[in-house]
Amino acid sequence: MKAKEFDKKFDDGKDISKYLDVSKAKRPEQEHKRVNVDFPLWMIHLLDREAKRLGVPRQSIIKVWVAERLERAI
């Protein structure tokens, strides 16, 4: 299929997913890298309490809070 035809299908709101090979697709800047952070116990207890209150894992709270802080810093 030519790019022009592909673009027209997309612009017309047609389903183009069958024309895409997403087996090796990556989201830029979304790769994960594991880091280790040491927290004092009192912080862990408060994180766990908040995680339980929200019904999410501790790691989720840490990620969201760090992301919020970084967005404000930009």
Long-range contacts (C-beta under 8 A, 24 or more apart in sequence): 37-62
